[in-house]
Structures are given as structure tokens and as C-alpha cells.
């Protein structure tokens, strides 16, 4: 298995971030950044469903045993990685559609969200927001049993609320009716 980047800390990773290609990192780094902001140990790896099926199967088979609490899987195009990972492990999988060159990620979204009954993948928005929200969802799931993480999540949400309350609509341009 190839390692794209090491864990965010020296701690054992709780979340795995996997992607089909290193070119997906521009999107998936938003998940890694969010996990780092919350102090959640994670690892990032390139694991291609199509070019590295054996590595993918090994990663999925060992995920629970290694203590992973979630896997954020980003994929573009045919986007088989999240669904295949969900078929290989009982660890929750959070799918992030990566924008593709020709179909803007809509193909990826449909590939990830249309899982058969019994093989769930929590699917998020296309692109950066989806990657960040996948991390936040994993954090929220862990925060149910981790009071310190819950406090961090509550503080994050309070900061978001305050930032929104402080937003000001700019005045209309001069000469235009308002």
C-alpha cells in the first residue's frame, strides 16, 4: 500500500482518508485539515480501486482491527472506491465525490450515492465542502462518546454561528434602486 501522507500526529490513526489518485489530494486535503483542526489522528493514502485492488482489499480487511473509526474515501469518475471499501469493512465509510474533468463530479456523486441496499456509504457534496463535511460528520459520530471532542465540536459550531451573525450585507451600488 502506498502512503501519500503520514498520520497527523504520532497517535494511532482513528480516521483513514483514502483516494484513488494523488490528484485527488486538492479536494481531500480539506478533510485532513478539518481532522487536524480538531486534533483527530488520521492517515492519508492513495488506494486505487481499479489499479490497486489487492491493496484496497487489504486496507478494508484490516481497518477495524487497526482501530479505524471511519474511512473518508474520495473518488472521481467511476468512483468505485467508497462503495468497494464499504463492502470490505464494517468501519463506516464517508464518500466524497471528486470533481471530474468532463462531468464536474456529477458522475462521481451518482456512483457513490447509488449503493445497493445493505452496503451503505454516507455520501457528501462534490468537492471541498464534501471533504470537509465528511470529516465533520466523522468527528460528530466520535463526539457522541468523547466529551472532549464534543466540546471542540460545540465550540466550532458556536464560532460558525457568531461569524454568520456578524455578516453584513453590502449597501446597494449607487444609482440603483434598492
Backbone as JSON, one array per atom type, in Angstrom:
{
  "sequence": "XXXXXXXXXXXXXXXXXXXXXXXXXXXXXXXXXXXXXXXXXXXXXXXXXXXXXXXXXXXXXXXXXXXXXXXXXXXXXXXXXXXXXXXXXXXXXXXXXXXXXXXXXXXXXXXXXXXXXXXXXXXXXXXXXXXXXXXXXXXXXXXXXXXXXXXXXXXXXXXXXXXXXXXXXXXXXXXXXX",
  "N": [[0.84, -1.18, 0.0], [0.5, 2.2, -0.76], [1.66, 5.07, 0.91], [0.42, 8.23, 1.12], [0.52, 10.47, 2.7], [1.6, 10.87, 6.05], [0.19, 10.05, 9.28], [-1.57, 12.58, 11.15], [-0.62, 13.03, 13.68], [1.5, 11.54, 16.22], [-0.05, 9.64, 17.26], [-2.11, 6.67, 17.12], [-3.91, 6.28, 14.14], [-7.33, 7.33, 13.88], [-9.07, 7.86, 11.87], [-9.18, 7.05, 8.48], [-8.11, 8.48, 5.49], [-8.68, 8.06, 2.23], [-7.89, 7.9, -1.25], [-8.32, 7.71, -4.8], [-6.25, 8.59, -6.43], [-3.28, 10.6, -6.42], [-3.86, 13.05, -7.45], [-6.31, 13.69, -6.44], [-5.87, 14.85, -4.05], [-6.03, 17.66, -3.79], [-8.7, 18.12, -3.25], [-9.25, 16.31, -1.13], [-7.57, 17.11, 0.9], [-8.94, 18.93, 2.38], [-10.53, 17.48, 4.1], [-8.52, 16.3, 5.66], [-7.37, 18.61, 6.77], [-9.51, 19.54, 8.36], [-9.79, 17.45, 10.22], [-7.28, 17.63, 11.42], [-7.5, 20.18, 12.58], [-9.25, 19.59, 14.63], [-7.75, 17.92, 16.12], [-7.78, 15.19, 15.6], [-6.4, 12.13, 15.1], [-5.18, 10.88, 12.05], [-4.76, 9.17, 8.89], [-3.49, 9.37, 5.57], [-3.89, 8.03, 2.37], [-3.11, 6.84, -0.92], [-5.15, 4.77, -2.62], [-6.12, 2.96, -5.11], [-9.09, 1.77, -6.46], [-9.24, 0.55, -8.92], [-6.63, 0.27, -9.94], [-5.18, -0.8, -7.88], [-6.38, -3.12, -6.61], [-5.86, -5.25, -4.82], [-4.45, -4.03, -2.71], [-6.43, -2.32, -1.86], [-8.35, -4.15, -0.92], [-6.91, -5.3, 1.18], [-6.51, -3.07, 2.87], [-9.18, -2.48, 3.58], [-9.88, -4.89, 4.86], [-8.26, -4.83, 7.11], [-8.93, -2.53, 8.48], [-10.77, -2.22, 10.73], [-9.55, -3.8, 12.67], [-7.18, -2.41, 13.0], [-8.09, -0.25, 14.38], [-9.41, 1.87, 13.18], [-11.97, 4.31, 13.08], [-13.5, 5.39, 11.17], [-13.67, 5.82, 7.6], [-12.78, 8.03, 5.18], [-13.46, 8.29, 1.94], [-12.39, 9.38, -1.1], [-13.24, 9.85, -4.49], [-13.13, 10.05, -8.04], [-14.71, 10.22, -11.31], [-15.6, 7.01, -12.28], [-15.73, 6.26, -9.66], [-15.54, 4.06, -7.73], [-14.23, 3.45, -5.35], [-15.26, 4.31, -2.66], [-17.64, 2.73, -2.36], [-16.7, 0.09, -2.76], [-14.93, -0.06, -0.62], [-16.74, 0.11, 1.49], [-17.95, -2.33, 1.17], [-15.99, -4.0, 2.0], [-15.37, -3.64, 4.68], [-16.51, -3.3, 8.1], [-16.29, -0.79, 9.16], [-17.48, 2.54, 9.25], [-18.02, 4.26, 6.18], [-17.35, 7.23, 4.5], [-18.24, 8.9, 1.74], [-16.72, 10.91, -0.73], [-17.36, 12.73, -3.5], [-15.19, 13.44, -6.08], [-14.49, 16.16, -8.16], [-14.7, 15.65, -11.64], [-13.04, 15.82, -14.81], [-14.71, 15.99, -17.11], [-17.43, 15.7, -16.43], [-17.84, 17.21, -14.17], [-17.93, 16.05, -11.64], [-20.44, 15.07, -11.21], [-20.87, 12.51, -12.18], [-19.29, 11.06, -10.4], [-20.62, 11.57, -7.97], [-23.12, 10.3, -8.43], [-22.25, 7.67, -8.74], [-21.3, 7.09, -6.19], [-23.44, 7.61, -4.41], [-25.47, 5.88, -5.18], [-25.66, 3.26, -3.86], [-26.19, -0.25, -3.32], [-28.89, -1.68, -1.38], [-28.01, -2.45, 1.9], [-25.29, -2.05, 1.77], [-24.04, 0.51, 2.88], [-22.95, 3.85, 2.16], [-22.12, 6.87, 3.43], [-22.79, 9.75, 1.78], [-21.39, 12.7, 0.48], [-21.28, 16.21, -0.5], [-20.09, 17.28, -3.74], [-16.68, 17.87, -4.1], [-14.64, 20.32, -2.26], [-16.26, 21.21, -0.05], [-17.69, 18.88, 0.48], [-15.61, 17.14, 1.28], [-14.67, 18.41, 3.63], [-17.05, 18.35, 5.14], [-17.47, 15.6, 5.34], [-15.4, 14.91, 7.07], [-16.24, 16.42, 9.3], [-18.61, 15.07, 9.86], [-17.67, 12.53, 10.59], [-16.26, 13.32, 12.86], [-18.41, 14.25, 14.45], [-19.77, 11.84, 14.85], [-17.9, 10.42, 16.4], [-17.79, 12.13, 18.56], [-20.02, 11.63, 20.06], [-19.39, 9.78, 22.01], [-17.16, 10.88, 23.13], [-16.38, 13.23, 25.22], [-14.53, 15.42, 25.24], [-13.98, 15.84, 22.55], [-16.54, 16.46, 21.77], [-16.89, 18.91, 23.06], [-15.08, 20.46, 21.57], [-16.33, 20.35, 19.08], [-18.77, 21.62, 19.66], [-17.76, 24.19, 20.23], [-16.66, 24.87, 17.75], [-19.0, 25.0, 16.19], [-20.29, 27.08, 17.49], [-18.54, 29.19, 16.89], [-18.94, 29.31, 14.12], [-21.63, 30.09, 14.05], [-21.47, 32.61, 15.29], [-19.83, 33.96, 13.45], [-21.55, 34.0, 11.24], [-23.62, 35.57, 12.25], [-22.34, 37.98, 12.41], [-22.08, 38.8, 9.83], [-22.48, 41.18, 7.21], [-24.62, 42.68, 4.94], [-23.61, 44.12, 1.94], [-24.03, 47.61, 1.01], [-26.38, 48.7, -1.54], [-25.23, 49.3, -4.9], [-24.41, 52.62, -5.98], [-26.87, 54.68, -7.58], [-28.6, 52.69, -8.23], [-31.81, 51.36, -7.82], [-33.13, 50.36, -4.7]],
  "CA": [[0.0, 0.0, 0.0], [1.29, 3.43, -0.79], [1.27, 6.1, 1.85], [0.5, 9.55, 0.48], [0.98, 11.34, 3.79], [1.51, 10.15, 7.31], [-0.82, 10.47, 10.23], [-1.44, 13.96, 11.6], [0.09, 13.04, 14.96], [2.16, 10.26, 16.48], [-1.06, 8.73, 17.77], [-2.68, 5.71, 16.18], [-4.99, 6.97, 13.41], [-8.72, 6.96, 14.09], [-9.75, 8.04, 10.6], [-8.39, 6.88, 7.28], [-8.51, 9.25, 4.32], [-8.13, 7.37, 1.06], [-8.28, 8.49, -2.53], [-7.89, 6.88, -5.92], [-5.09, 9.16, -7.11], [-2.72, 11.77, -5.72], [-4.51, 14.26, -7.99], [-7.5, 13.94, -5.62], [-5.45, 15.49, -2.8], [-6.5, 19.05, -3.72], [-10.02, 18.06, -2.62], [-9.24, 15.53, 0.1], [-6.83, 17.8, 1.97], [-9.91, 19.65, 3.21], [-10.89, 16.54, 5.18], [-7.35, 16.19, 6.54], [-7.25, 19.87, 7.51], [-10.56, 19.6, 9.38], [-9.42, 16.5, 11.27], [-6.13, 18.22, 12.14], [-8.01, 21.28, 13.4], [-9.9, 19.01, 15.8], [-6.8, 17.06, 16.81], [-8.13, 13.79, 15.38], [-5.33, 11.42, 14.41], [-5.65, 10.3, 10.8], [-3.76, 8.83, 7.89], [-3.95, 9.59, 4.19], [-3.25, 7.09, 1.45], [-3.63, 6.6, -2.26], [-5.55, 3.38, -2.82], [-6.99, 2.95, -6.28], [-9.94, 0.59, -6.6], [-9.02, -0.08, -10.21], [-5.22, -0.02, -10.2], [-4.6, -1.43, -6.69], [-7.48, -3.8, -5.92], [-5.36, -6.05, -3.7], [-4.16, -3.11, -1.62], [-7.73, -1.84, -1.38], [-8.95, -5.23, -0.14], [-6.11, -5.42, 2.41], [-6.81, -1.92, 3.71], [-10.52, -2.68, 4.12], [-9.89, -6.04, 5.77], [-7.51, -4.53, 8.33], [-9.33, -1.24, 9.04], [-11.35, -2.33, 12.08], [-8.5, -4.38, 13.53], [-6.2, -1.35, 13.26], [-8.71, 0.75, 15.23], [-10.03, 2.98, 12.46], [-13.36, 4.56, 13.44], [-14.16, 5.83, 9.95], [-12.84, 5.95, 6.41], [-13.26, 9.03, 4.23], [-12.96, 7.82, 0.65], [-12.65, 10.3, -2.2], [-13.03, 9.23, -5.79], [-13.7, 10.74, -9.19], [-15.06, 9.36, -12.43], [-16.43, 5.84, -11.95], [-15.87, 6.41, -8.2], [-15.84, 2.79, -7.07], [-13.5, 3.27, -4.09], [-16.07, 4.33, -1.44], [-18.54, 1.58, -2.3], [-15.92, -1.14, -2.57], [-14.42, -0.05, 0.75], [-17.88, -0.22, 2.35], [-18.21, -3.77, 1.04], [-14.85, -4.73, 2.55], [-15.12, -3.37, 6.1], [-17.65, -2.81, 8.89], [-15.99, 0.58, 9.55], [-18.27, 3.47, 8.45], [-17.35, 4.89, 5.05], [-17.87, 8.54, 4.12], [-17.84, 9.08, 0.35], [-16.56, 12.28, -1.24], [-17.21, 12.79, -4.95], [-14.15, 14.37, -6.54], [-14.86, 16.67, -9.49], [-14.02, 15.05, -12.79], [-12.76, 16.79, -15.88], [-15.75, 16.14, -18.12], [-18.79, 15.74, -15.89], [-17.82, 18.07, -12.99], [-18.14, 15.29, -10.42], [-21.79, 14.51, -11.12], [-20.71, 11.07, -12.37], [-18.76, 10.55, -9.13], [-21.71, 11.64, -6.99], [-24.1, 9.24, -8.69], [-21.62, 6.37, -8.48], [-21.15, 6.88, -4.75], [-24.71, 7.66, -3.69], [-26.36, 4.78, -5.61], [-25.23, 1.98, -3.31], [-27.3, -1.19, -3.12], [-29.36, -1.87, -0.01], [-27.15, -3.32, 2.7], [-23.88, -1.61, 1.68], [-24.19, 1.97, 2.95], [-21.87, 4.84, 2.13], [-22.62, 8.23, 3.67], [-22.28, 10.48, 0.63], [-21.34, 14.14, 0.72], [-21.27, 17.08, -1.67], [-18.95, 17.23, -4.64], [-15.59, 18.82, -3.88], [-14.06, 20.72, -0.99], [-17.26, 21.21, 1.02], [-17.97, 17.49, 0.79], [-14.49, 16.58, 2.03], [-14.7, 18.99, 4.97], [-18.24, 17.85, 5.84], [-17.25, 14.18, 5.67], [-14.6, 14.92, 8.29], [-17.09, 16.89, 10.4], [-19.57, 14.01, 10.2], [-16.91, 11.53, 11.34], [-16.0, 13.93, 14.16], [-19.67, 14.25, 15.19], [-20.05, 10.45, 15.27], [-17.0, 10.08, 17.51], [-18.07, 13.03, 19.68], [-21.11, 11.06, 20.85], [-18.81, 9.07, 23.15], [-15.91, 11.54, 23.51], [-16.78, 14.56, 25.69], [-13.58, 16.47, 24.85], [-14.22, 16.11, 21.13], [-17.85, 17.12, 21.72], [-16.66, 20.31, 23.42], [-14.45, 21.1, 20.41], [-17.35, 20.48, 18.04], [-19.68, 22.69, 20.09], [-17.05, 25.46, 20.07], [-16.58, 25.11, 16.3], [-20.32, 25.42, 15.73], [-20.55, 28.41, 18.06], [-17.77, 30.15, 16.09], [-19.64, 29.45, 12.84], [-22.84, 30.87, 14.3], [-21.08, 34.0, 15.54], [-19.36, 34.52, 12.17], [-22.73, 34.27, 10.41], [-24.34, 36.7, 12.85], [-21.56, 39.19, 12.16], [-22.06, 39.12, 8.41], [-23.19, 42.4, 6.85], [-24.92, 42.77, 3.52], [-23.09, 45.4, 1.45], [-25.08, 48.51, 0.52], [-26.54, 48.62, -2.99], [-24.39, 50.21, -5.69], [-25.07, 53.92, -6.17], [-27.62, 54.83, -8.83], [-29.54, 51.58, -8.44], [-32.95, 51.37, -6.89], [-32.98, 49.3, -3.71]],
  "C": [[0.88, 1.24, 0.0], [0.76, 4.4, 0.26], [1.46, 7.44, 1.17], [0.99, 10.57, 1.5], [0.8, 10.56, 5.08], [0.4, 10.71, 8.18], [-0.54, 11.89, 10.73], [-0.66, 14.08, 12.9], [0.82, 11.71, 15.1], [1.18, 9.23, 17.03], [-1.51, 7.75, 16.68], [-3.85, 6.38, 15.46], [-6.37, 6.42, 13.75], [-9.52, 7.02, 12.8], [-8.75, 7.81, 9.47], [-8.96, 7.77, 6.18], [-7.85, 8.59, 3.12], [-8.68, 8.01, -0.2], [-7.68, 7.65, -3.64], [-6.63, 7.35, -6.61], [-4.57, 10.34, -6.3], [-3.31, 13.07, -6.25], [-5.78, 14.61, -7.22], [-7.16, 14.71, -4.34], [-5.94, 16.93, -2.69], [-7.89, 19.14, -3.08], [-9.92, 17.44, -1.23], [-8.46, 16.18, 1.23], [-7.76, 18.6, 2.87], [-10.44, 18.77, 4.34], [-9.74, 16.43, 6.17], [-7.19, 17.45, 7.38], [-8.28, 19.95, 8.64], [-10.22, 18.65, 10.53], [-8.25, 17.03, 12.09], [-6.59, 19.34, 13.06], [-8.65, 20.78, 14.69], [-8.98, 18.09, 16.59], [-7.09, 15.58, 16.68], [-7.03, 13.14, 14.54], [-5.9, 10.72, 13.16], [-4.47, 9.95, 9.91], [-4.34, 9.1, 6.52], [-3.16, 8.68, 3.27], [-3.91, 7.13, 0.08], [-3.89, 5.11, -2.36], [-6.55, 3.37, -3.96], [-7.77, 1.64, -6.36], [-9.63, -0.17, -7.88], [-7.58, -0.49, -10.46], [-4.54, -0.75, -9.05], [-5.66, -2.24, -5.94], [-7.03, -4.66, -4.74], [-5.06, -5.19, -2.49], [-5.45, -2.59, -1.0], [-8.37, -2.9, -0.48], [-8.22, -5.41, 1.2], [-6.43, -4.28, 3.37], [-8.19, -2.1, 4.37], [-10.57, -3.79, 5.14], [-9.23, -5.73, 7.1], [-8.0, -3.28, 9.06], [-9.85, -1.34, 10.47], [-10.3, -2.83, 13.07], [-7.45, -3.33, 13.9], [-6.79, -0.22, 14.09], [-9.29, 1.95, 14.5], [-11.5, 3.09, 12.86], [-14.17, 5.04, 12.26], [-13.16, 5.91, 8.82], [-13.51, 6.97, 5.5], [-12.62, 8.68, 2.9], [-13.37, 8.78, -0.45], [-12.36, 9.62, -3.52], [-13.72, 10.05, -6.87], [-14.05, 9.75, -10.27], [-16.0, 8.24, -12.02], [-16.65, 5.72, -10.44], [-16.25, 5.13, -7.47], [-15.22, 2.65, -5.68], [-14.4, 3.32, -2.85], [-16.97, 3.09, -1.31], [-17.81, 0.27, -2.08], [-15.38, -1.2, -1.15], [-15.55, -0.41, 1.72], [-18.21, -1.71, 2.3], [-17.14, -4.6, 1.74], [-14.66, -4.58, 4.06], [-16.42, -2.99, 6.81], [-17.46, -1.37, 9.37], [-16.83, 1.52, 8.68], [-17.43, 4.15, 7.37], [-18.11, 6.15, 4.67], [-17.36, 8.84, 2.72], [-17.81, 10.53, -0.07], [-16.39, 12.22, -2.75], [-16.18, 13.86, -5.34], [-14.53, 14.85, -7.93], [-14.03, 16.03, -10.59], [-13.91, 16.09, -13.9], [-13.98, 17.03, -16.76], [-17.16, 16.3, -17.56], [-18.87, 16.47, -14.54], [-18.07, 17.34, -11.67], [-19.54, 14.72, -10.28], [-21.77, 12.99, -11.31], [-20.23, 10.42, -11.07], [-19.86, 10.5, -8.07], [-22.69, 10.49, -7.2], [-23.52, 7.86, -8.43], [-21.55, 6.07, -6.99], [-22.5, 6.77, -4.05], [-25.63, 6.47, -4.03], [-25.87, 3.41, -5.16], [-26.43, 1.05, -3.14], [-27.66, -1.31, -1.63], [-28.43, -2.84, 0.71], [-25.68, -2.96, 2.66], [-23.88, -0.09, 1.69], [-22.87, 2.72, 2.83], [-22.55, 6.19, 2.39], [-21.98, 9.11, 2.61], [-22.43, 11.97, 0.84], [-21.28, 14.9, -0.59], [-20.01, 16.89, -2.5], [-17.92, 18.27, -4.19], [-15.22, 19.12, -2.45], [-15.06, 20.68, 0.16], [-17.6, 19.78, 1.44], [-16.87, 16.85, 1.62], [-14.48, 17.1, 3.47], [-15.88, 18.45, 5.77], [-18.13, 16.37, 6.17], [-16.43, 14.08, 6.95], [-15.44, 15.37, 9.48], [-18.1, 15.83, 10.82], [-18.88, 12.9, 11.0], [-16.62, 12.05, 12.75], [-17.27, 13.89, 15.02], [-20.01, 12.85, 15.68], [-19.17, 10.05, 16.44], [-17.3, 10.91, 18.75], [-19.21, 12.53, 20.56], [-20.57, 10.38, 22.11], [-17.51, 9.7, 23.65], [-16.23, 12.98, 23.92], [-15.82, 15.68, 25.27], [-13.77, 16.84, 23.38], [-15.56, 16.82, 20.96], [-17.71, 18.6, 22.06], [-16.04, 21.08, 22.26], [-15.46, 21.33, 19.29], [-18.35, 21.57, 18.39], [-19.04, 24.07, 19.9], [-16.94, 25.84, 18.6], [-17.91, 25.64, 15.78], [-20.69, 26.81, 16.27], [-19.79, 29.49, 17.28], [-18.43, 30.37, 14.74], [-20.88, 30.33, 12.99], [-22.49, 32.34, 14.48], [-20.59, 34.67, 14.26], [-20.55, 34.86, 11.27], [-23.51, 35.47, 10.94], [-23.64, 38.03, 12.58], [-21.48, 39.57, 10.69], [-22.93, 40.35, 8.13], [-23.41, 42.38, 5.34], [-24.4, 44.11, 3.02], [-24.22, 46.28, 0.93], [-25.19, 48.38, -0.99], [-25.62, 49.63, -3.67], [-25.14, 51.5, -5.93], [-25.76, 53.98, -7.54], [-28.59, 53.7, -9.1], [-30.64, 51.66, -7.4], [-32.81, 50.2, -5.95], [-34.24, 48.87, -3.24]]
}
